[in-house]
């Protein structure tokens, strides 16, 4: 259990393992369930090959074992982000993070090949959801939940500028993340080109496309959903075969990313069943 910092200022010889989140305490000042902090704890998590979404290090911090940890993270292909130390304080409930925090993934990421293998196993044309910089964990969780319900074979997310596969995503997905292949890739435009080479038609949701009612969405399909604020990026959009839009009859000209994704996913699902 954590001790109040005011009581003993986290004695210098306190083990890093004591800095892990106490999952049984219901306290807003406690760290999230998928947070690991403290130099030894983060280092051991990397060595144990625990699924990690990213590592955050205090800006400018390069003392002691930090350089070795960051080198190990790079070798393990774990993204590293420099952030303000106050952000680490907040994430860890003001625990003794020693300048470094790891964000754990609730499950290991899959590969794009895993997604295709599942489609082949089911004897179905691939149905893939591509999330272009969806940074809100609730949106990502909702998309994964709907993707699983609509029969998609997998979800692809970028390695950077994406919500981590965190406890919040898992909770919002209502457990669907456990049954859905989520692949993380370095470059979304390049991945879309690779999907095309494997016979997949790429559709994206944007305001200036054709009404989705009229689109042929049968066969091998990848649906690209853009970020909450910017929508689909320019380079990503250029790689798409068809741009789809949804008619807006009210005064609002756009939908929440996960809502738009849900509407289009079920249109694809309907056409696949015809």
N, C-alpha and C positions, 0 to 999 in steps of 0.2 A: 504494500500500500504506500501511496505517496505521503510524505510528511510535509507540513506547511513550511514553506521556504523561510518564513519569519522565525520559525522555531530553531532551526539549526543551519540555515543557509546552505543546505545540501552539502554536508561534510565532504571534504575533498576526497576522502577514501571511500565514498559511497559508490557502490558498483553501478555501472551503466545499466545493468539489467533491471535495476529498480526504477529506471527512468521510462520503462515501457508503460503504455496506457493501462490503467486499471479499468477493465471493461465492466466491472460490476458496480461502479459508482455512478450515480446519476447526478452529475454536477457539471454545469455549463463551463466551468473553468478547467475541466479535465480534457486531455487530448482526445482526438478522434481515434476510433478503433483501428484504423489502418495506418497509424503514425508510429514510426520507430525513431527514437532520438538518442543522442549520446554517441560518441565516437566508437567505442567498442561495440555497442549494439548494432550500429549501422554496418560496421566492418564485418561483423559476424553474419549479418543478414546477407551481405553480398557473397561471402565465402560459402554460405549454405545454399546459395542459388535460390533464395526465396524470391518469388515473383515480386518485383519492385517496379512501380510505375515511373518514379523519378527520385532524384536526390536533390535536396535544397541545401545550399551552403550559404552562410552569412557572407555578404558582399565584402571582399577583400581578405577573408579569413584563409590563411595558408600556414598556420602554425602547427607544430607537432605532427600528428598522424594524418592531418587533413589531406596533404598532397597524395599520400599513398592511397587513401580511401577513394579520392577522386580518380586516381589512375586505375584502381581496381574497377570502379564504376564504368569508366570508359571501356576497359577491356571486356566488361560484361554487357556492353551496349545499353547501359542505363543512362537516360538523359540526366544531365546535371544543370541546375538552374541557380544562379546567384540572386539572392533576395535580401531585403532589408532584415536585419537581426530582429526587429520588432515583430515581423511577420512570423518568424520562428518562435518567438516568445508566445505569441497568440496561439499558434498551432499546438504548442506543447503545454498549454495551460501554465506558462511561466515555469516549466520544469527546466532542469539543467541540461539543455540540449547540446552544449559545448560547440555551438556554431554549425551543427549539421543535423539534418532530418531526412529520413527516408519515408516516402509514401508507398506503402505496400499495396499491391494489387490483390483483390479478393480471390482471383484465380489466375493461373498462368494464361498468357496470351496464346492464341492459336496462330496458324499461318494461313495464307491465302490458299495454299495447297490443301490444307485441312478442309476448307470450305468446299472446294471442288470435289474432294473425295467424298464428303457427305452427300452432295448432290448426286454423284455417281452411284453411291451405295443405295440411295433411295430411288434410283432410276428416273431422276427428274432433271430438267434443265436448270442450271444454276440461277438462283435468285439471291442477290447480294445487295446489302445496304451499305453505302459509303458515306461516312459522316465527315464533312469538310469543316474542321475546326469547330465542332460542337463543344463549347467550354463549360456549359452548365451541366453539372452531374445529374440534375433531375431530368433535363431534356434527354441526355444520353441514356439514362436508365429507362425512361419512357419509350424511347425508340427501340431499345433492345427488347423490352417487354412486348411491344406491338410486333416487332420483327419475328419473334418466336411464335406468337399467336397466329400470324399471317402466313407462316410456313417458309420464311426466309431461311437460307442455309448458313448465313453468316453476316457479320458486320465488320467493316473495315474502318479503322480510325488512324489518324496521323500520329506519329511518335511525339510530335511537339504541337503545342497550341490545341490541345484536346483535353477534355475532362479525363482524369485518371479513372481506371477501372477500380473505383474505390467502394468503401462500404456504403456511401450515399448512393452511388449508382446501383449497387446490388439491391439496396432497400427499395429504391424507386422502381426497379425492374420487377419487384415482387418475386425475386428468386429466379427470374428467367435467364439471368446472366450465367447460371450454372448449366443451362442447357443450350446455350448459344455460342457458336464459335465467334470470338472477337479477335480479329487479326490487327496487329499494329504495324504500320509501314512507314518508311522514311519519307517517301515522296508520293503524294496522292496522284498528281498528273501522270507520273511514270507508271504507277500501278494501274491507272485507267487504260493506258496504252497496252499494258500486259494483258488486261482483261479482254480488250478488243482482239488481241492476237489469239485468245482462247475462245473466240466466237461469241463474246458477250456484247450486247447492245447497251450503250450507256445513256441513261436518261437523268436529267437534273431538274430540280424544281426551282423556277425563277419566275419573275413577274412578266417577262416579255416573251414567253413561249406560247406554243399552241395549247388550246384547252385540252386538258387530259382526257376529257370524255371521248375525244376523237382519235386518240393515240392507240396504236397497236402495241400492246405491252406483253404479248405472248413470247414464248421462247426464253432464251438465256438473257437475263436482265440484271443490270446493276442500277440502282436508284441512288443518286447523289443528293444529299441534304446539306444545305449550306449553314453557316454559322448564324447565331441568333441576331447579330447586328448587321453584318456585312453581306449575308447570303453566300452564294457560291462564288468562290474566288475566280478572277479572270482567267488564269491559266487552267484551272480545273474546268471551267465552263467551255473553254475552247476544245477540250478533249471530249466533250459530251456529244453524242450523235443527235440527240433530240432534247430540246428545252420544253418542259411542261409548265403550264400555269393553271391556277384555279380561279374560276370566276368569282369576283367579289361584288356582292350585291348591296353591302352595307357601306358605312362611312369609313371603315377600317380597310386599309389596302394590303394587309398582310396577316398571316397566321403564325402562331407559335411554331417553332421548328418541329417539335415532336407531333403536334397536331397535323401539320401539313404532311409530315412523313406518314402518319397513320392513314390518312385519307388515300394517299397514293399507293401505299403498300396494299391496302385492301382492294383497290382497283386492279392492281397487278394480280393479286390472289384470285380475284373473281375471273379475270380473263384466262388465267392458267387453268381454271376448273371448267371452262367452256369447251 
